[in-house]
Amino acid sequence: MKFITWFDYQTRYGFVGKVVDKILFRPLIGWATAWSFDALKRWLEKGQPPLPTALLAQAARELPQPEAHEHE
């Protein structure tokens, strides 16, 4: 499975905005997108949920369960 994305936007704040976009934003957005699609691919192909989902599920299993009360 292969995902392809494309970002097409214009920056604001003139020259400074273009420099910040080129050095920081585009690489960060590209990395975050690749990471999230990689997590989605593993979930779809291997049934391995993304780490935050797995951690939340594990934490929920470890919470003390409320005691069941019989209603009379």
JOGIZI-V300333 format. One record per residue. PHI is phi in whole degrees, 0 to 359 (999 if undefined). BURIAL is 1 if it has 9 or more other C-alpha atoms within 8 Angstrom, else 0. D_LAST is the distance of its C-alpha to the last C-alpha in Angstrom with 1 decimal. Layout:
phi = (PHI | PHI)
burial = (BURIAL | BURIAL)
d_last = (D_LAST | D_LAST)
//
This chain:
phi = (999 | 225 | 251 | 235 | 234 | 215 | 251 | 227 | 210 | 252 | 271 | 248 | 70 | 59 | 300 | 298 | 299 | 294 | 293 | 298 | 298 | 292 | 275 | 246 | 296 | 299 | 299 | 294 | 295 | 298 | 296 | 297 | 294 | 299 | 297 | 291 | 289 | 295 | 296 | 296 | 299 | 297 | 294 | 288 | 276 | 242 | 73 | 267 | 292 | 304 | 307 | 302 | 295 | 295 | 295 | 296 | 296 | 296 | 298 | 295 | 293 | 271 | 292 | 296 | 272 | 295 | 285 | 280 | 253 | 278 | 268 | 261)
burial = (0 | 0 | 0 | 0 | 0 | 0 | 0 | 0 | 0 | 0 | 0 | 0 | 0 | 0 | 0 | 0 | 1 | 1 | 0 | 1 | 1 | 1 | 0 | 0 | 1 | 1 | 1 | 0 | 0 | 0 | 0 | 0 | 0 | 0 | 0 | 0 | 1 | 0 | 1 | 1 | 1 | 1 | 1 | 0 | 0 | 0 | 0 | 0 | 1 | 1 | 0 | 0 | 0 | 1 | 0 | 0 | 0 | 0 | 0 | 0 | 0 | 0 | 0 | 0 | 0 | 0 | 0 | 0 | 0 | 0 | 0 | 0)
d_last = (56.0 | 57.9 | 57.1 | 59.8 | 59.5 | 62.0 | 61.9 | 64.3 | 64.3 | 66.8 | 66.7 | 67.3 | 69.2 | 72.5 | 73.9 | 71.3 | 68.4 | 70.2 | 70.7 | 67.1 | 65.9 | 68.2 | 67.6 | 63.9 | 61.9 | 63.1 | 62.8 | 59.3 | 58.1 | 59.7 | 58.1 | 54.6 | 54.9 | 56.1 | 53.3 | 50.6 | 52.1 | 52.5 | 48.8 | 48.1 | 50.5 | 48.9 | 45.5 | 46.9 | 49.1 | 47.2 | 43.6 | 43.8 | 42.0 | 43.7 | 43.3 | 41.2 | 38.7 | 38.6 | 38.3 | 35.4 | 33.6 | 34.2 | 33.0 | 29.8 | 29.2 | 29.9 | 27.5 | 24.5 | 21.5 | 18.3 | 15.6 | 12.7 | 9.3 | 6.3 | 3.8 | 0.0)
//
